[in-house]
Amino acid sequence: MTVAWYACIVALYGLFIGSAINAYVWRLYVGKSWVKGRSMCPDCKHPLAGKDLVPVVSWLWLQGRCRYCKQRIHWQYPVVETLTAGLFGLSAAVLMPVGLHAWIGFAFWLVILTLLLVMAVYDLRWMILPDKVMYPTIVITAGYVMYEAVITHSWLVLRGSVYAAVLAGGMFFFIAAVSRGRAMGGGDIKLAFMMGLLLGLKATALALLIAFNTAAIVGIMLIVFKLKRRRDHIPFGPFLVAGTVFAFLYGASIVKWYLKMNGIS
């Protein structure tokens, strides 16, 4: 099977995972169990039929409105479904898993990616990174790093991940302490720790560079177009997640290119 077919199949799977992310984010916010009860319209509470739950297609077919109460369905739903499908397919194309060990590592990554997207969507909607998602993400990430260390017999990489986690988490803790929580929150500290654990020293630096610069650009644009004021808070979690995903998929190549360009390696 070609890489393109791998990517398409994994992307299709990601489409349904994106739908599950939307459902889980809402249920987490309202305090409902993700595994119990049927999906329903958040406005009229009418249970949704199977034809209402087809990712992206149902939203387009219904023209972005509930079939029963005609209230608008938030644009989050098709965007998250499409984004998840795209990132799953991209991950398959870039990582190209071959062999049992590679597929196990790839499965780890898809779980981590799913949890990262849950946190990004939740933070974007309600300005908080929920501990109910954060702690499992850290544990699964630690499991992934341990698995990779055992398979590759690279304990130096494991040590680098621990150092990166402590440094990134410590830096964010310092910023939060100095700003008295105005610049960074507890969720950002934990996410930075998780990033370091997953990415290691060099890729974490790249991810943070991307996150801070992207957040600055978006913040300036929001102010220029008067969508936000200078004192308004902008959730930083989605930018950290974006930096993490980019660095995980392309970090090694970019770091290698940078070092080569500067004659370091």
C-alpha positions as CSV (number, residue, x, y, z in Angstrom):
1,M,0.0,0.0,0.0
2,T,1.4,3.4,-1.0
3,V,2.0,6.3,1.4
4,A,-1.0,8.2,-0.2
5,W,-3.3,5.3,0.6
6,Y,-2.0,5.1,4.2
7,A,-2.6,8.9,4.6
8,C,-6.1,8.7,3.1
9,I,-7.2,5.9,5.3
10,V,-5.8,7.4,8.5
11,A,-7.3,10.8,7.5
12,L,-10.7,9.2,7.2
13,Y,-10.3,7.7,10.6
14,G,-9.3,11.1,11.8
15,L,-12.5,12.6,10.5
16,F,-14.5,10.5,13.0
17,I,-12.0,11.1,15.7
18,G,-12.6,14.8,15.1
19,S,-16.3,14.3,15.6
20,A,-15.6,12.5,18.9
21,I,-13.4,15.4,20.0
22,N,-16.3,17.8,19.5
23,A,-18.6,15.6,21.5
24,Y,-16.1,15.0,24.3
25,V,-15.2,18.7,24.6
26,W,-18.8,19.7,25.0
27,R,-19.6,16.9,27.5
28,L,-16.5,17.7,29.5
29,Y,-17.6,21.3,29.7
30,V,-21.2,20.5,30.9
31,G,-20.0,17.7,33.2
32,K,-21.5,14.8,31.3
33,S,-20.0,11.4,30.7
34,W,-18.5,10.9,27.3
35,V,-19.5,7.2,27.1
36,K,-23.0,7.4,28.4
37,G,-26.1,8.9,26.7
38,R,-26.8,9.9,23.2
39,S,-25.5,13.0,21.4
40,M,-28.0,15.8,21.4
41,C,-28.4,19.4,20.2
42,P,-26.9,21.8,22.9
43,D,-29.8,24.2,22.3
44,C,-33.0,22.2,22.1
45,K,-31.6,19.0,23.7
46,H,-33.2,16.8,21.0
47,P,-31.3,13.5,20.6
48,L,-29.4,13.4,17.3
49,A,-30.0,10.6,14.7
50,G,-27.2,8.9,12.9
51,K,-27.7,11.0,9.8
52,D,-27.1,14.1,11.9
53,L,-23.7,12.9,13.0
54,V,-21.8,12.2,9.8
55,P,-18.6,14.4,10.1
56,V,-18.7,17.6,8.0
57,V,-21.3,16.1,5.6
58,S,-24.2,16.5,8.1
59,W,-23.2,20.1,8.9
60,L,-23.0,21.0,5.2
61,W,-26.3,19.2,4.4
62,L,-28.1,21.0,7.2
63,Q,-26.5,24.3,6.2
64,G,-25.0,24.7,9.7
65,R,-28.3,24.4,11.6
66,C,-30.0,21.9,13.9
67,R,-32.5,19.7,12.0
68,Y,-35.0,20.1,14.9
69,C,-34.8,23.6,16.3
70,K,-33.0,25.4,13.4
71,Q,-30.5,27.0,15.7
72,R,-27.0,27.5,14.2
73,I,-24.5,24.8,14.9
74,H,-21.1,26.3,15.9
75,W,-18.5,26.4,13.1
76,Q,-16.2,24.5,15.5
77,Y,-17.7,21.2,14.5
78,P,-16.8,21.0,10.8
79,V,-13.5,22.8,11.4
80,V,-12.3,20.4,14.1
81,E,-13.4,17.4,12.1
82,T,-11.5,18.6,9.0
83,L,-8.4,19.7,11.0
84,T,-8.2,16.4,12.7
85,A,-8.5,14.5,9.5
86,G,-5.8,16.6,7.9
87,L,-3.4,16.2,10.8
88,F,-4.0,12.4,11.0
89,G,-3.3,12.1,7.2
90,L,-0.3,14.4,7.4
91,S,1.1,12.4,10.3
92,A,0.8,9.2,8.3
93,A,2.5,10.8,5.3
94,V,5.4,12.3,7.3
95,L,6.0,9.5,9.8
96,M,5.3,6.6,7.3
97,P,5.1,3.8,9.9
98,V,6.5,0.5,8.7
99,G,6.7,-2.5,10.9
100,L,5.1,-3.4,14.2
101,H,7.2,-1.1,16.5
102,A,6.7,1.9,14.2
103,W,2.9,1.4,14.1
104,I,2.8,1.1,17.9
105,G,4.8,4.4,18.2
106,F,2.5,5.9,15.5
107,A,-0.6,4.8,17.5
108,F,0.9,6.5,20.6
109,W,1.3,9.7,18.6
110,L,-2.3,9.6,17.3
111,V,-3.6,9.3,20.9
112,I,-1.4,12.2,22.0
113,L,-2.4,14.3,19.0
114,T,-6.1,13.7,19.8
115,L,-5.7,14.8,23.4
116,L,-3.7,17.8,22.3
117,L,-6.6,18.8,20.0
118,V,-9.1,18.3,22.8
119,M,-7.1,20.8,24.9
120,A,-6.7,23.3,22.1
121,V,-10.4,23.3,21.3
122,Y,-11.4,23.6,25.0
123,D,-8.9,26.4,25.7
124,L,-10.0,28.3,22.6
125,R,-13.6,28.1,23.7
126,W,-13.3,28.5,27.5
127,M,-9.8,29.8,28.2
128,I,-8.7,26.8,30.3
129,L,-6.7,23.7,29.8
130,P,-8.6,21.0,31.7
131,D,-6.6,18.8,34.1
132,K,-8.9,15.8,33.3
133,V,-7.2,15.8,29.8
134,M,-3.8,17.2,30.8
135,Y,-2.8,14.5,33.3
136,P,-3.7,11.6,31.0
137,T,-1.8,13.3,28.2
138,I,1.4,13.6,30.4
139,V,1.1,10.0,31.5
140,I,0.6,8.7,27.9
141,T,3.5,10.9,26.7
142,A,5.7,9.5,29.4
143,G,4.7,6.0,28.2
144,Y,5.5,6.9,24.6
145,V,8.9,8.3,25.5
146,M,9.8,5.2,27.6
147,Y,8.6,2.9,24.7
148,E,10.8,4.8,22.2
149,A,13.8,4.6,24.6
150,V,13.4,0.9,25.1
151,I,13.0,0.2,21.4
152,T,15.9,2.3,20.3
153,H,18.1,1.7,23.4
154,S,18.6,5.4,23.5
155,W,18.6,6.4,27.2
156,L,20.3,9.7,26.3
157,V,17.2,10.7,24.4
158,L,15.1,9.9,27.4
159,R,17.3,12.0,29.6
160,G,17.1,14.9,27.1
161,S,13.3,14.6,27.3
162,V,13.3,14.9,31.0
163,Y,15.7,17.9,31.0
164,A,13.5,19.6,28.3
165,A,10.3,18.9,30.4
166,V,11.9,20.4,33.5
167,L,13.3,23.4,31.7
168,A,10.2,24.2,29.7
169,G,7.9,23.7,32.7
170,G,10.2,25.7,34.9
171,M,10.4,28.6,32.5
172,F,6.7,28.8,32.3
173,F,6.4,28.5,36.1
174,F,8.8,31.4,36.4
175,I,6.8,33.5,33.9
176,A,3.6,32.7,35.8
177,A,5.1,33.6,39.1
178,V,6.6,36.9,37.9
179,S,3.4,37.9,36.2
180,R,1.2,36.6,39.1
181,G,-0.7,34.4,36.7
182,R,-1.5,37.1,34.2
183,A,0.9,35.9,31.5
184,M,0.7,32.2,32.1
185,G,-1.6,29.8,33.9
186,G,-1.2,26.5,35.5
187,G,-2.4,24.7,32.4
188,D,0.3,26.3,30.3
189,I,3.0,25.2,32.7
190,K,1.8,21.6,32.6
191,L,1.5,21.7,28.8
192,A,5.0,23.1,28.5
193,F,6.3,20.2,30.7
194,M,4.5,17.7,28.4
195,M,6.0,19.3,25.3
196,G,9.5,19.0,26.7
197,L,8.8,15.4,27.5
198,L,7.5,14.6,24.1
199,L,9.9,16.6,21.9
200,G,13.3,16.8,23.7
201,L,15.5,19.9,24.0
202,K,16.0,21.1,20.4
203,A,12.4,20.4,19.1
204,T,10.9,22.0,22.3
205,A,12.9,25.2,21.6
206,L,11.5,25.2,18.0
207,A,8.0,24.5,19.2
208,L,8.1,27.4,21.7
209,L,9.6,29.7,19.1
210,I,6.7,28.9,16.8
211,A,4.1,29.2,19.6
212,F,5.3,32.6,20.9
213,N,5.8,34.2,17.4
214,T,2.5,32.9,16.1
215,A,0.6,34.1,19.2
216,A,2.3,37.5,18.8
217,I,1.3,37.8,15.2
218,V,-2.3,36.7,15.8
219,G,-2.6,39.0,18.8
220,I,-1.5,42.0,16.8
221,M,-3.9,41.2,14.0
222,L,-6.8,40.8,16.4
223,I,-6.0,44.2,17.9
224,V,-5.5,45.9,14.5
225,F,-8.9,44.6,13.3
226,K,-10.4,45.6,16.7
227,L,-11.5,42.1,17.5
228,K,-9.6,42.3,20.7
229,R,-8.3,45.0,23.0
230,R,-4.8,45.3,24.4
231,R,-5.8,44.0,27.8
232,D,-7.9,41.1,26.5
233,H,-6.6,37.6,27.2
234,I,-5.9,35.3,24.3
235,P,-5.7,31.5,25.0
236,F,-2.1,30.4,24.6
237,G,-2.8,26.7,24.6
238,P,-3.8,26.4,20.9
239,F,-0.5,28.0,19.9
240,L,1.5,25.6,22.1
241,V,-0.4,22.7,20.6
242,A,0.3,24.0,17.0
243,G,4.0,24.4,17.8
244,T,4.1,20.9,19.4
245,V,2.5,19.2,16.4
246,F,4.7,21.1,13.9
247,A,7.9,20.3,15.8
248,F,7.0,16.7,16.3
249,L,6.4,16.1,12.6
250,Y,9.1,18.4,11.1
251,G,11.4,19.4,14.0
252,A,14.2,16.9,13.4
253,S,14.5,17.9,9.7
254,I,14.4,21.6,10.5
255,V,17.0,21.3,13.3
256,K,19.3,19.2,11.1
257,W,18.9,21.8,8.3
258,Y,19.6,24.7,10.6
259,L,22.7,23.1,12.1
260,K,24.0,22.2,8.6
261,M,23.4,25.8,7.4
262,N,25.5,27.1,10.2
263,G,28.3,24.5,9.8
264,I,27.6,22.9,13.1
265,S,27.0,19.4,11.7
